[in-house]
Amino acid sequence: MADEPAAKAAPATLSAEGYREEDPLFARPFIDRDEPRTDNGTAYRYVHGGFTGTDTRFSYYFPLAKAWQGRFFQYITPVPDSETLSQGLTGEEDRIGAAIASGAYFIETNGGGPKAADPMGGGDLTIGAFRANAATARFSRFVAAQVYPARKHIYGYAYGGSGGAYRTLGSLENTQGVWDGAVPYVLGSPMAIPNMFTVRLKAMRVLGDRLDGIVDALDTGGSGNPYAGLNEDQKTALREVTTMGFQPQSWYAWRTMGPHAFALLFGGIRMADAAYFTDFWTRPGYEGHDSPARYKADRVQLDTRIVDVISADKAKTLGIDLGHTPGTAKGTADLAWQAMGLHSAGEMPVAVRLADSPDSKALLLSDLVLASGKKVVLSDVHGDIAMLGINDPRLLATIKRGDTVRVDNSDILAVQDYHRHQVPDLSEYPVWKQFTDAGGKPLYAQRPMLLGPLFTQNAAGSVPTGKFDGRVILVENLWDREALPWQGDWYRARVKAHAGMAADDRFRIWYTDRALHGDQSVQDDPARVVSYIGVLQQALRDLAAWVEQGKAPPASTAYRIEDGQVVVPADAAARKGIQPVVTLVANGAALTRVKAGAPVKLTATIEVPPGAGSITVAAWDFDGDGTFEVPATIPAGHKAKLVLTASHAYARPDTYFAVLRAASQREGDRGTPFAQIQNLARARIVVE
């Protein structure tokens, strides 16, 4: 809602007249909204528009002149999405407020619209990859020159995560003079898709509830041996996924992590390599043919019929949780129901009830095979309820009560071994050595093409090369389940190949411990993992200082890679980067055993890496439920190292995890929600 005082101070109407664009597709920009706003206490000028003859739309957020320091931050979404996606966010998630607090105006686009993200739509994928972003950035400078007429040069920085990291690098590597630098985050390699997902899905199926024991063994005070009690197939699956780079401690959420973005990718794999799904079960060199007994207990081919088609509205009355498929657009309404001739989204079919219940737990992303032979992807099956996944709405419209169907999970079982048949150049991707013999020859039949680079090129416009103008700070996370951490090192190697000795003057990589893939403030288990949003915000600020003032940011995180795992030093000075290191002991140890009612002394040490700021906040969670209801007292002044103590007694016998979460901030500002960089530590207390 417009703020009245800001409205009176608003400058004159903005114009696109006289603008010259180097990309002819975007030669006719327009502005259709120009208004003052105040959100979360921050005043800015909101400008919305697009480019005539295209579906590209943009939003600009210009701060008051006194708050602007001559730069812009441009957020690039994982897939072309909405140009208003960041509106309404609060706290540390407030991208608009964070940009303005950093002296920047903020840019967001729809990436060219939905068609620009569809590799099967026949459109020019470079529009969604980088051209729409670049045109919007260039035009923003023309508009900014009207808002801030005294400024001669405007610096620009792009940032984006996951698929947005591909698109950020695609934007930087495929253009010149548009951005001065970038902060890609949770970046995958060109071999990430689909392989980082398939190996994980296989491990989830083979290990099942044995993952609880693996997590316990690796948690604070655990045995340290995740292989104890596993049979040979289970040990093989755990070694395979761990060597591919999956952080074993991140299995704590195995029951809820699901397939993530693989739900979107599955159909693309079947279109690109349809023969694989037959070859896997029928040809030598594939586990489905060579060792069918390994799949006998999990493979389902159930002939049944549909007894009810369940709409979205009906699902709510039945208490069926539809959830949200990760990777889908969040900024626009889902209008698929219109393509089906329905009157509202509530009529959209979301599930079916079957006459029979499949007897298997391995039904994540199975198929509902119709009498026509066409396959409807099921996101999951619970008893006799089959949840409909991501499908063509026109196909869903053909499903009727009484239809004979087959529930078949053959394709998803087959794809769980796809990474074994995609062995790339081992000098770039050593994690695949486990699927080769001593001479580097693949142990399994290989497919005629590598799919990963094709997916990457569709997203970024090209396969990342490490060759770019400007500077880059790459943010990767050690507990990331989707962009497995070693892939950041893959890109670092590409930068070094091009820049040589100058790479350190152009590139940083910061690893964040106990951080996952999603850039949400509240993670799935706050007692185990932290938000990394503060790292992103500080990276953008440091990048701007590096480019504009020549002020080098803190050093890259120190690490080594062992059998696919990124390993960092235990103490802050050796680890470097910008994240504080937190340790915690109970009665002097990671594990302590006490009688009920006996006090437990908790001692936490917090240390910030050199030049990375000071400790601003800390809080205790004595029961490990993620509430952090007991704040710790932080002494006045700027402290880069601090020891905190607390005493707590547990009344009932059980196993508890006490947690201390802390944050640091470069300026030591305890009041701002931005650039607060978190970490935590746990201690195990067994109460007898």
C-alpha positions as CSV (number, residue, x, y, z in Angstrom):
1,M,0.0,0.0,0.0
2,A,1.4,3.4,-0.9
3,D,2.7,5.6,1.9
4,E,1.2,9.1,1.7
5,P,4.4,11.1,2.6
6,A,6.4,9.1,0.1
7,A,3.7,9.7,-2.6
8,K,4.1,13.5,-2.3
9,A,7.8,13.2,-2.7
10,A,7.7,11.0,-5.7
11,P,9.7,12.2,-8.8
12,A,8.3,12.8,-12.2
13,T,6.8,10.0,-14.4
14,L,9.4,7.7,-15.9
15,S,9.8,7.1,-19.7
16,A,11.2,4.5,-22.0
17,E,11.5,7.0,-24.9
18,G,15.0,7.1,-26.4
19,Y,16.1,3.7,-25.1
20,R,18.4,1.7,-27.4
21,E,18.6,-2.1,-26.8
22,E,21.3,-4.3,-28.3
23,D,19.0,-7.4,-28.4
24,P,16.3,-6.7,-31.0
25,L,13.8,-8.9,-29.3
26,F,13.7,-6.5,-26.4
27,A,13.9,-3.3,-28.3
28,R,10.5,-1.9,-27.1
29,P,10.4,-1.7,-23.3
30,F,7.4,-0.2,-21.6
31,I,6.5,0.9,-18.0
32,D,2.9,0.2,-16.9
33,R,3.2,1.0,-13.2
34,D,5.2,3.6,-11.3
35,E,4.3,4.2,-7.7
36,P,5.8,4.9,-4.3
37,R,5.5,2.1,-1.7
38,T,6.6,1.4,1.9
39,D,6.9,-2.2,3.0
40,N,8.4,-3.5,6.2
41,G,9.3,0.1,7.1
42,T,11.3,0.6,3.9
43,A,10.3,3.2,1.4
44,Y,11.0,2.7,-2.3
45,R,9.7,3.5,-5.8
46,Y,8.1,0.5,-7.5
47,V,8.3,0.3,-11.3
48,H,6.7,-2.5,-13.3
49,G,6.9,-3.1,-17.0
50,G,7.9,-5.4,-19.8
51,F,9.0,-5.6,-23.4
52,T,6.4,-5.3,-26.2
53,G,6.1,-8.4,-28.3
54,T,7.4,-10.6,-25.6
55,D,6.1,-12.3,-22.4
56,T,9.0,-10.8,-20.4
57,R,7.9,-8.7,-17.4
58,F,10.0,-7.0,-14.7
59,S,9.8,-5.3,-11.4
60,Y,12.3,-2.6,-10.2
61,Y,12.4,-1.4,-6.6
62,F,14.3,1.9,-6.3
63,P,15.2,3.1,-2.8
64,L,15.2,6.8,-1.8
65,A,18.2,8.7,-3.2
66,K,19.8,9.0,0.3
67,A,19.8,5.2,0.7
68,W,21.1,4.3,-2.8
69,Q,24.9,3.7,-3.3
70,G,25.0,3.2,-7.0
71,R,24.3,-0.5,-7.5
72,F,21.6,-3.0,-8.2
73,F,21.0,-6.6,-7.0
74,Q,19.1,-8.9,-9.4
75,Y,17.5,-12.1,-8.1
76,I,17.3,-14.9,-10.7
77,T,14.8,-17.6,-10.0
78,P,15.4,-21.4,-10.4
79,V,13.1,-21.4,-13.4
80,P,11.3,-18.5,-15.1
81,D,8.7,-17.6,-12.6
82,S,7.1,-14.3,-11.5
83,E,8.4,-10.8,-11.5
84,T,6.6,-10.2,-8.2
85,L,7.9,-13.3,-6.4
86,S,9.8,-11.4,-3.7
87,Q,6.9,-9.1,-2.7
88,G,5.5,-9.8,0.8
89,L,8.6,-11.4,2.2
90,T,9.6,-10.4,5.7
91,G,12.5,-10.8,8.1
92,E,15.8,-12.1,6.7
93,E,13.9,-13.5,3.7
94,D,13.0,-10.0,2.6
95,R,15.0,-9.7,-0.6
96,I,13.8,-6.2,-1.4
97,G,14.6,-4.9,2.0
98,A,18.0,-6.6,2.1
99,A,19.0,-5.1,-1.3
100,I,17.9,-1.6,-0.1
101,A,19.7,-2.0,3.2
102,S,22.8,-2.8,1.1
103,G,22.5,0.4,-0.9
104,A,21.1,-1.3,-4.0
105,Y,17.9,-1.2,-6.0
106,F,16.3,-4.6,-6.6
107,I,15.4,-6.3,-9.8
108,E,13.2,-9.3,-10.5
109,T,11.9,-10.7,-13.8
110,N,9.6,-13.5,-14.9
111,G,12.5,-14.8,-17.0
112,G,10.6,-14.5,-20.2
113,G,7.4,-16.2,-19.0
114,P,6.4,-19.9,-18.7
115,K,7.2,-20.7,-22.4
116,A,10.8,-19.7,-21.9
117,A,11.2,-22.5,-19.3
118,D,9.7,-25.3,-21.5
119,P,12.3,-27.3,-23.4
120,M,9.6,-29.1,-25.3
121,G,7.7,-25.9,-26.2
122,G,9.8,-25.2,-29.3
123,G,10.8,-21.7,-28.0
124,D,14.2,-20.1,-27.7
125,L,15.5,-21.3,-24.4
126,T,18.2,-18.6,-24.3
127,I,15.4,-16.2,-23.5
128,G,14.8,-17.8,-20.1
129,A,18.4,-18.7,-19.6
130,F,19.9,-15.2,-19.8
131,R,18.5,-12.9,-22.5
132,A,15.4,-11.7,-20.6
133,N,17.5,-11.1,-17.4
134,A,20.1,-9.2,-19.4
135,A,17.6,-7.0,-21.2
136,T,15.9,-6.2,-17.9
137,A,19.2,-5.3,-16.3
138,R,20.3,-3.0,-19.2
139,F,16.9,-1.2,-19.2
140,S,17.1,-0.8,-15.4
141,R,20.1,1.4,-15.8
142,F,18.2,3.6,-18.3
143,V,15.4,4.0,-15.8
144,A,17.7,4.5,-12.8
145,A,19.4,7.3,-14.6
146,Q,16.0,9.1,-14.5
147,V,15.4,8.2,-10.8
148,Y,18.9,9.2,-9.8
149,P,20.0,11.7,-12.5
150,A,23.3,12.6,-10.8
151,R,24.8,9.1,-11.0
152,K,27.1,8.3,-13.9
153,H,27.9,4.6,-13.4
154,I,25.7,1.9,-12.0
155,Y,27.2,-1.4,-10.8
156,G,25.1,-4.6,-11.2
157,Y,25.2,-8.0,-9.4
158,A,23.1,-11.1,-10.1
159,Y,22.4,-13.9,-7.7
160,G,20.3,-17.1,-7.8
161,G,20.2,-20.6,-6.4
162,S,19.8,-24.1,-7.7
163,G,18.5,-23.8,-11.2
164,G,18.9,-20.1,-10.6
165,A,22.6,-20.7,-10.1
166,Y,22.8,-22.2,-13.5
167,R,20.9,-19.2,-14.9
168,T,23.0,-16.7,-13.0
169,L,26.2,-18.2,-14.4
170,G,24.6,-18.5,-17.8
171,S,23.7,-14.8,-17.6
172,L,27.2,-13.8,-16.5
173,E,29.1,-16.1,-18.9
174,N,27.1,-15.3,-22.0
175,T,27.0,-11.5,-21.8
176,Q,29.4,-8.6,-21.4
177,G,29.0,-5.3,-19.6
178,V,25.6,-6.2,-18.0
179,W,26.7,-7.4,-14.6
180,D,29.9,-6.7,-12.7
181,G,29.7,-9.9,-10.7
182,A,27.5,-12.6,-9.3
183,V,26.7,-14.8,-6.3
184,P,25.4,-18.2,-7.6
185,Y,24.5,-20.5,-4.7
186,V,23.7,-24.2,-4.2
187,L,25.2,-24.8,-7.7
188,G,25.2,-28.2,-9.3
189,S,27.6,-29.4,-12.0
190,P,26.7,-30.3,-15.6
191,M,26.4,-33.9,-14.4
192,A,24.0,-33.1,-11.5
193,I,20.8,-33.9,-13.3
194,P,19.5,-36.5,-13.0
195,N,22.3,-38.3,-11.3
196,M,22.4,-36.6,-7.9
197,F,18.7,-37.5,-7.6
198,T,18.7,-41.1,-8.9
199,V,21.5,-42.2,-6.5
200,R,19.6,-40.7,-3.6
201,L,16.3,-42.3,-4.5
202,K,18.0,-45.7,-4.8
203,A,19.6,-45.3,-1.3
204,M,16.2,-44.3,0.2
205,R,14.6,-47.4,-1.2
206,V,17.4,-49.9,-0.3
207,L,18.1,-48.5,3.1
208,G,14.6,-47.6,4.2
209,D,14.2,-47.3,8.0
210,R,17.8,-48.3,8.5
211,L,18.6,-44.7,7.8
212,D,17.5,-43.9,11.3
213,G,20.4,-45.9,12.7
214,I,22.8,-44.3,10.2
215,V,21.7,-40.8,11.4
216,D,22.1,-41.8,15.0
217,A,25.5,-43.2,14.5
218,L,26.7,-39.9,12.9
219,D,25.0,-37.5,15.3
220,T,26.7,-36.0,18.2
221,G,27.7,-38.7,20.7
222,G,26.9,-41.5,18.3
223,S,29.0,-44.6,17.5
224,G,30.5,-43.0,14.4
225,N,29.9,-46.2,12.4
226,P,27.0,-45.8,10.0
227,Y,27.5,-49.3,8.4
228,A,26.9,-51.3,11.6
229,G,24.1,-53.8,11.2
230,L,23.6,-53.3,7.5
231,N,23.5,-56.2,5.0
232,E,25.8,-56.2,2.0
233,D,23.2,-54.6,-0.4
234,Q,22.6,-51.9,2.2
235,K,26.3,-51.2,2.7
236,T,26.8,-51.0,-1.1
237,A,23.9,-48.5,-1.4
238,L,25.3,-46.4,1.4
239,R,28.8,-46.4,0.1
240,E,27.5,-45.5,-3.4
241,V,25.5,-42.5,-2.4
242,T,28.1,-41.3,0.1
243,T,30.9,-41.5,-2.5
244,M,28.7,-39.7,-4.9
245,G,28.7,-36.8,-2.4
246,F,25.5,-37.1,-0.3
247,Q,26.3,-36.0,3.3
248,P,25.2,-38.9,5.5
249,Q,24.1,-36.7,8.4
250,S,21.5,-35.1,6.1
251,W,19.6,-38.4,6.0
252,Y,17.8,-37.3,9.2
253,A,14.9,-36.1,7.0
254,W,14.7,-39.2,4.8
255,R,11.0,-39.7,5.6
256,T,10.0,-36.2,4.3
257,M,12.6,-35.2,1.7
258,G,10.9,-37.1,-1.1
259,P,12.1,-36.8,-4.7
260,H,12.4,-33.0,-4.7
261,A,12.9,-31.6,-8.2
262,F,13.2,-35.1,-9.7
263,A,9.4,-35.1,-9.9
264,L,9.8,-32.5,-12.6
265,L,12.7,-34.2,-14.3
266,F,11.4,-37.7,-14.5
267,G,9.2,-37.1,-17.5
268,G,12.1,-35.4,-19.4
269,I,14.4,-38.4,-18.8
270,R,11.8,-40.8,-20.2
271,M,11.3,-38.6,-23.3
272,A,15.1,-38.1,-23.9
273,D,16.1,-41.8,-23.3
274,A,12.9,-43.9,-23.6
275,A,14.8,-47.0,-24.6
276,Y,16.6,-47.2,-21.2
277,F,13.5,-48.2,-19.4
278,T,13.2,-51.3,-21.5
279,D,16.9,-52.0,-21.7
280,F,17.2,-52.0,-17.9
281,W,15.0,-55.0,-17.6
282,T,16.0,-56.9,-20.8
283,R,19.6,-56.4,-21.7
284,P,22.9,-57.6,-20.1
285,G,24.9,-54.9,-18.3
286,Y,21.9,-53.6,-16.4
287,E,21.0,-54.6,-12.9
288,G,17.3,-55.2,-13.8
289,H,18.4,-57.9,-16.2
290,D,21.5,-59.2,-14.4
291,S,20.1,-59.3,-10.9
292,P,16.3,-59.2,-11.0
293,A,16.0,-60.8,-7.6
294,R,17.2,-57.5,-6.1
295,Y,14.0,-55.8,-7.3
296,K,11.5,-58.6,-6.7
297,A,10.3,-57.4,-3.3
298,D,9.9,-53.8,-4.5
299,R,8.6,-54.2,-8.1
300,V,4.8,-53.6,-8.4
301,Q,2.7,-54.4,-11.5
302,L,-0.8,-54.4,-10.1
303,D,-3.8,-54.6,-12.4
304,T,-6.8,-52.9,-10.7
305,R,-9.5,-50.3,-11.4
306,I,-10.4,-46.8,-10.3
307,V,-13.3,-46.6,-7.9
308,D,-13.2,-42.8,-7.4
309,V,-11.5,-39.7,-8.9
310,I,-10.7,-37.3,-6.0
311,S,-10.7,-33.6,-6.6
312,A,-8.7,-31.0,-4.7
313,D,-11.8,-30.0,-2.8
314,K,-12.7,-33.6,-1.9
315,A,-9.1,-34.3,-0.8
316,K,-9.4,-31.6,1.8
317,T,-12.6,-33.1,3.2
318,L,-10.9,-36.5,3.3
319,G,-7.9,-35.1,5.1
320,I,-5.5,-35.9,2.3
321,D,-2.3,-33.7,2.5
322,L,-1.5,-32.5,-1.0
323,G,1.7,-30.7,0.0
324,H,3.8,-28.8,-2.5
325,T,6.1,-30.2,-5.2
326,P,9.5,-28.6,-4.8
327,G,10.8,-26.9,-7.9
328,T,7.3,-25.7,-9.1
329,A,6.7,-22.1,-9.6
330,K,5.6,-20.3,-6.5
331,G,4.8,-16.8,-7.9
332,T,1.9,-17.6,-10.2
333,A,-1.4,-19.3,-9.8
334,D,-1.7,-22.8,-11.2
335,L,-4.3,-22.5,-14.0
336,A,-4.1,-26.1,-15.3
337,W,-7.7,-26.6,-14.3
338,Q,-8.7,-24.2,-17.1
339,A,-7.2,-26.5,-19.7
340,M,-9.4,-29.3,-18.4
341,G,-12.6,-27.3,-18.8
342,L,-13.2,-27.1,-15.0
343,H,-14.9,-24.2,-13.3
344,S,-12.3,-23.9,-10.5
345,A,-9.0,-25.2,-9.3
346,G,-10.9,-27.0,-6.5
347,E,-12.3,-29.4,-9.2
348,M,-8.9,-30.4,-10.3
349,P,-8.3,-34.2,-9.9
350,V,-5.4,-34.7,-7.5
351,A,-5.8,-38.4,-6.6
352,V,-7.7,-41.6,-7.4
353,R,-9.0,-44.4,-5.1
354,L,-8.1,-47.8,-6.3
355,A,-10.0,-51.1,-5.9
356,D,-6.8,-52.7,-4.6
357,S,-3.9,-51.6,-2.5
358,P,-0.4,-52.2,-3.8
359,D,1.8,-54.3,-1.5
360,S,5.0,-52.3,-1.5
361,K,6.6,-49.3,0.1
362,A,8.6,-48.4,-3.1
363,L,5.9,-46.5,-4.9
364,L,7.4,-43.0,-4.9
365,L,6.9,-41.7,-8.5
366,S,5.3,-44.8,-9.8
367,D,2.9,-44.9,-12.9
368,L,-0.8,-45.4,-13.3
369,V,-0.9,-47.0,-16.7
370,L,-4.2,-46.4,-18.5
371,A,-5.9,-48.8,-20.9
372,S,-4.5,-46.7,-23.8
373,G,-1.0,-47.4,-22.6
374,K,-0.4,-43.8,-21.6
375,K,1.3,-43.3,-18.2
376,V,0.0,-41.0,-15.4
377,V,2.8,-40.2,-12.9
378,L,1.9,-40.9,-9.3
379,S,3.7,-38.8,-6.7
380,D,3.0,-41.5,-4.1
381,V,0.6,-44.2,-3.1
382,H,-0.9,-44.5,0.4
383,G,-3.0,-47.7,0.8
384,D,-5.7,-47.5,-1.9
385,I,-5.1,-43.7,-2.5
386,A,-2.8,-42.9,-5.5
387,M,-1.7,-39.3,-5.5
388,L,-1.4,-37.8,-9.0
389,G,2.0,-36.2,-9.7
390,I,3.1,-33.7,-12.4
391,N,1.1,-34.6,-15.6
392,D,-0.4,-33.1,-18.7
393,P,-3.8,-31.8,-17.5
394,R,-5.4,-33.0,-20.7
395,L,-4.3,-36.6,-19.8
396,L,-5.7,-36.2,-16.3
397,A,-9.0,-35.2,-17.8
398,T,-9.4,-38.6,-19.5
399,I,-9.3,-40.5,-16.1
400,K,-12.8,-41.8,-15.2
401,R,-14.3,-43.9,-12.4
402,G,-14.4,-47.6,-13.4
403,D,-11.3,-47.4,-15.7
404,T,-9.1,-50.4,-15.6
405,V,-5.5,-49.4,-14.9
406,R,-2.1,-50.9,-13.8
407,V,0.0,-49.5,-11.0
408,D,3.6,-50.0,-12.2
409,N,6.8,-48.8,-10.6
410,S,9.2,-50.4,-13.1
411,D,10.4,-47.2,-14.6
412,I,11.2,-45.5,-11.3
413,L,13.1,-48.6,-10.1
414,A,15.0,-48.6,-13.3
415,V,15.9,-44.9,-13.2
416,Q,17.4,-45.3,-9.7
417,D,20.4,-46.9,-11.4
418,Y,20.7,-44.3,-14.2
419,H,23.8,-42.7,-12.8
420,R,25.7,-46.0,-13.2
421,H,25.1,-45.8,-17.0
422,Q,26.3,-42.1,-17.3
423,V,30.0,-42.3,-16.6
424,P,31.6,-39.0,-17.6
425,D,35.2,-37.8,-17.9
426,L,36.7,-39.1,-14.6
427,S,39.3,-36.3,-14.5
428,E,36.4,-33.8,-14.0
429,Y,34.1,-36.1,-12.1
430,P,36.1,-38.5,-10.0
431,V,33.0,-39.6,-7.9
432,W,32.1,-41.8,-10.9
433,K,35.3,-43.9,-10.5
434,Q,33.4,-46.3,-8.3
435,F,31.5,-47.4,-11.4
436,T,34.7,-48.2,-13.4
437,D,37.5,-50.8,-13.2
438,A,41.1,-50.1,-12.4
439,G,41.7,-49.1,-16.1
440,G,38.8,-46.6,-16.0
441,K,36.4,-48.8,-18.1
442,P,32.8,-48.6,-17.0
443,L,31.5,-51.7,-15.2
444,Y,28.0,-51.2,-16.5
445,A,26.5,-50.6,-20.0
446,Q,26.6,-47.0,-21.0
447,R,23.9,-44.9,-22.6
448,P,24.5,-43.3,-26.0
449,M,24.6,-39.8,-24.5
450,L,25.1,-37.9,-21.2
451,L,21.8,-36.2,-20.2
452,G,23.2,-33.9,-17.5
453,P,24.9,-31.4,-19.9
454,L,21.7,-31.2,-22.0
455,F,19.6,-30.3,-18.9
456,T,22.2,-27.8,-17.8
457,Q,22.3,-26.2,-21.2
458,N,18.6,-25.9,-21.3
459,A,18.7,-24.0,-18.0
460,A,21.7,-21.8,-18.5
461,G,21.9,-21.4,-22.2
462,S,25.3,-23.1,-22.2
463,V,27.3,-25.5,-20.1
464,P,29.2,-23.4,-17.4
465,T,32.8,-22.8,-18.4
466,G,34.3,-20.8,-15.6
467,K,35.0,-17.9,-18.0
468,F,33.3,-14.7,-17.1
469,D,33.9,-10.9,-16.7
470,G,33.8,-9.5,-13.2
471,R,34.0,-11.4,-9.9
472,V,32.1,-14.3,-8.4
473,I,31.4,-15.5,-4.8
474,L,30.0,-19.0,-4.9
475,V,28.0,-20.2,-1.9
476,E,27.6,-24.0,-1.4
477,N,26.2,-25.9,1.6
478,L,27.7,-29.0,3.2
479,W,24.4,-30.7,4.0
480,D,22.8,-29.9,0.6
481,R,20.9,-33.0,-0.6
482,E,20.3,-31.8,-4.1
483,A,23.4,-29.8,-5.2
484,L,25.9,-32.2,-3.6
485,P,28.7,-30.1,-2.2
486,W,31.7,-31.3,-4.3
487,Q,30.1,-29.6,-7.4
488,G,31.1,-26.2,-6.1
489,D,34.7,-27.4,-6.4
490,W,34.0,-28.6,-9.9
491,Y,33.2,-25.0,-10.9
492,R,36.2,-23.6,-9.0
493,A,38.4,-25.9,-11.1
494,R,36.9,-24.4,-14.3
495,V,37.6,-20.9,-13.0
496,K,41.2,-21.9,-12.3
497,A,41.6,-23.4,-15.7
498,H,40.7,-20.0,-17.3
499,A,42.1,-17.5,-14.8
500,G,45.1,-19.4,-13.6
501,M,47.0,-17.6,-10.9
502,A,44.5,-14.7,-11.1
503,A,41.6,-16.9,-10.0
504,D,42.0,-15.8,-6.3
505,D,41.5,-12.2,-7.4
506,R,38.2,-13.1,-9.2
507,F,36.6,-15.9,-7.3
508,R,35.6,-17.1,-3.8
509,I,33.8,-20.3,-2.7
510,W,32.2,-20.3,0.8
511,Y,30.8,-23.5,2.3
512,T,28.1,-23.2,4.9
513,D,28.0,-26.0,7.4
514,R,24.7,-27.5,8.5
515,A,22.8,-25.8,5.7
516,L,20.5,-27.4,3.1
517,H,19.4,-26.6,-0.4
518,G,16.4,-24.4,0.2
519,D,16.8,-20.7,0.9
520,Q,14.1,-20.5,3.6
521,S,14.6,-18.9,7.0
522,V,13.0,-21.8,8.9
523,Q,14.4,-25.2,7.8
524,D,12.8,-28.6,8.4
525,D,14.6,-29.3,11.6
526,P,16.0,-26.1,13.3
527,A,17.7,-28.2,15.9
528,R,20.0,-29.7,13.3
529,V,20.3,-27.2,10.4
530,V,20.5,-23.4,9.9
531,S,19.4,-20.8,7.3
532,Y,22.2,-19.7,5.0
533,I,20.3,-16.5,3.8
534,G,22.7,-14.3,5.9
535,V,25.7,-15.8,4.0
536,L,24.1,-14.8,0.7
537,Q,23.4,-11.3,1.8
538,Q,26.9,-10.8,3.1
539,A,28.3,-12.3,-0.1
540,L,26.5,-9.7,-2.2
541,R,27.8,-6.9,0.1
542,D,31.4,-8.3,-0.1
543,L,31.1,-8.7,-3.8
544,A,30.1,-5.1,-4.2
545,A,33.0,-3.9,-2.0
546,W,35.4,-6.1,-4.0
547,V,34.3,-4.7,-7.4
548,E,33.8,-1.1,-6.4
549,Q,36.5,-0.5,-3.9
550,G,39.0,-3.4,-4.6
551,K,38.4,-4.6,-1.0
552,A,39.1,-8.4,-1.1
553,P,36.5,-10.4,0.8
554,P,37.4,-13.1,3.4
555,A,39.3,-16.1,1.9
556,S,37.5,-19.1,0.4
557,T,36.6,-21.9,2.8
558,A,39.4,-24.3,3.3
559,Y,38.4,-27.9,2.4
560,R,39.5,-31.1,1.0
561,I,37.5,-33.8,-0.9
562,E,37.7,-37.4,0.4
563,D,35.6,-40.1,-1.5
564,G,33.1,-37.5,-2.7
565,Q,32.7,-35.8,0.7
566,V,33.8,-32.1,1.3
567,V,35.7,-32.0,4.6
568,V,36.4,-28.7,6.4
569,P,38.8,-28.0,9.3
570,A,37.3,-28.1,12.8
571,D,38.4,-24.6,14.0
572,A,37.3,-21.2,12.5
573,A,40.8,-19.8,11.8
574,A,41.7,-22.9,9.7
575,R,38.3,-23.2,8.1
576,K,38.2,-19.6,6.9
577,G,35.1,-18.4,4.9
578,I,32.6,-16.3,6.9
579,Q,30.5,-18.7,9.0
580,P,31.1,-18.9,12.7
581,V,32.1,-22.3,14.1
582,V,30.2,-23.5,17.2
583,T,31.0,-26.4,19.5
584,L,29.1,-27.8,22.5
585,V,29.8,-30.2,25.2
586,A,27.7,-31.6,28.1
587,N,29.6,-32.2,31.3
588,G,32.8,-31.8,29.2
589,A,31.8,-34.4,26.5
590,A,29.7,-34.8,23.3
591,L,27.8,-37.5,25.2
592,T,27.0,-37.6,28.9
593,R,24.9,-39.9,31.0
594,V,23.1,-38.6,34.1
595,K,20.4,-39.4,36.5
596,A,17.0,-37.8,36.2
597,G,17.0,-34.4,37.9
598,A,20.8,-34.1,37.9
599,P,22.1,-30.8,36.6
600,V,24.0,-30.9,33.3
601,K,26.7,-28.2,32.6
602,L,26.6,-27.1,29.0
603,T,29.6,-25.3,27.5
604,A,29.5,-23.8,24.1
605,T,32.3,-22.1,22.2
606,I,31.6,-19.7,19.3
607,E,34.4,-18.5,17.0
608,V,34.2,-16.3,13.9
609,P,36.7,-16.7,11.1
610,P,39.3,-13.8,10.8
611,G,37.8,-10.7,9.3
612,A,34.3,-12.1,9.2
613,G,32.7,-10.0,12.0
614,S,31.6,-10.5,15.5
615,I,29.0,-12.6,17.5
616,T,25.6,-11.0,17.7
617,V,23.2,-13.5,19.1
618,A,22.9,-17.0,20.6
619,A,20.1,-19.0,22.1
620,W,19.7,-22.4,23.9
621,D,17.3,-25.2,23.0
622,F,17.7,-27.7,25.9
623,D,15.3,-30.3,24.5
624,G,16.4,-30.3,20.9
625,D,12.9,-29.5,19.6
626,G,14.1,-26.4,17.6
627,T,12.4,-23.8,19.8
628,F,15.5,-21.9,21.1
629,E,13.4,-20.3,23.8
630,V,16.3,-19.4,26.1
631,P,18.5,-16.5,24.9
632,A,22.1,-16.5,25.9
633,T,23.7,-13.2,27.1
634,I,26.2,-11.8,24.7
635,P,28.6,-9.3,26.3
636,A,28.7,-5.8,25.0
637,G,31.3,-5.0,22.3
638,H,32.6,-6.9,19.3
639,K,33.5,-10.4,20.2
640,A,35.0,-12.8,17.6
641,K,35.3,-15.6,20.1
642,L,33.0,-16.4,23.1
643,V,32.5,-19.2,25.6
644,L,28.9,-19.6,26.9
645,T,27.7,-21.8,29.7
646,A,24.3,-23.0,31.0
647,S,23.0,-25.5,33.4
648,H,19.9,-27.6,32.8
649,A,18.3,-30.6,34.6
650,Y,16.1,-33.2,32.9
651,A,13.3,-34.6,34.9
652,R,12.4,-37.7,33.0
653,P,14.6,-40.6,31.6
654,D,15.1,-40.2,27.9
655,T,17.7,-39.2,25.3
656,Y,17.9,-35.5,24.8
657,F,19.9,-33.2,22.5
658,A,20.8,-29.8,23.8
659,V,21.5,-27.2,21.1
660,L,23.2,-23.8,21.0
661,R,22.6,-21.7,17.9
662,A,24.5,-18.5,17.3
663,A,25.0,-15.9,14.6
664,S,27.7,-13.4,13.6
665,Q,27.4,-10.2,11.7
666,R,30.1,-8.3,9.9
667,E,29.4,-4.9,11.6
668,G,28.3,-6.6,14.8
669,D,24.8,-5.1,14.3
670,R,22.4,-7.0,16.6
671,G,19.3,-5.3,15.4
672,T,19.2,-6.0,11.7
673,P,17.7,-9.2,10.3
674,F,20.2,-9.1,7.4
675,A,23.6,-10.8,7.0
676,Q,23.2,-12.6,10.2
677,I,25.3,-15.8,9.6
678,Q,24.2,-18.8,11.6
679,N,25.6,-22.0,12.9
680,L,24.8,-24.5,15.7
681,A,26.1,-27.4,17.7
682,R,24.5,-30.3,19.6
683,A,25.3,-32.4,22.7
684,R,23.7,-35.7,23.6
685,I,22.4,-36.2,27.1
686,V,21.1,-39.7,28.1
687,V,19.0,-39.4,31.2
688,E,18.7,-42.7,33.2
